[in-house]
């Protein structure tokens, strides 16, 4: 009887671990497919899509004019970064092909360096827009945004 309870407990733990791994793998797969960028203009849940703004508007207490400014700001960001995001995706696909083909380290190193450079540019652009976004907020709203 005791061993049956132990086995039952182990099965429950194993199922929990398996479920957790499945959920994590699914999230990782989506992240890898996205490459950290939206697939196409018009996809995603950014400010200009009506997804992120509602939650932020409520949690930070944004006025209508602030919300409008933020939507415009993040739409411009998306337009400016879309080409770079698309190129990163192409380079990630190229990297995968090279790894699968067992290319030399020098070839892989070149693609990796290119991807890192592009990611740095993307981060710089996004940081600039984030600074503009924060400049539209009051100190209290910035604090609420940070805490959210």
Secondary structure as GFF3:
##gff-version 3
##sequence-region A 1 148
A	DSSP	alpha_helix	2	34	.	.	.	ID=ss1
A	DSSP	three_ten_helix	47	49	.	.	.	ID=ss2
A	DSSP	alpha_helix	52	60	.	.	.	ID=ss3
A	DSSP	alpha_helix	64	100	.	.	.	ID=ss4
A	DSSP	alpha_helix	105	135	.	.	.	ID=ss5
A	DSSP	alpha_helix	139	147	.	.	.	ID=ss6
###
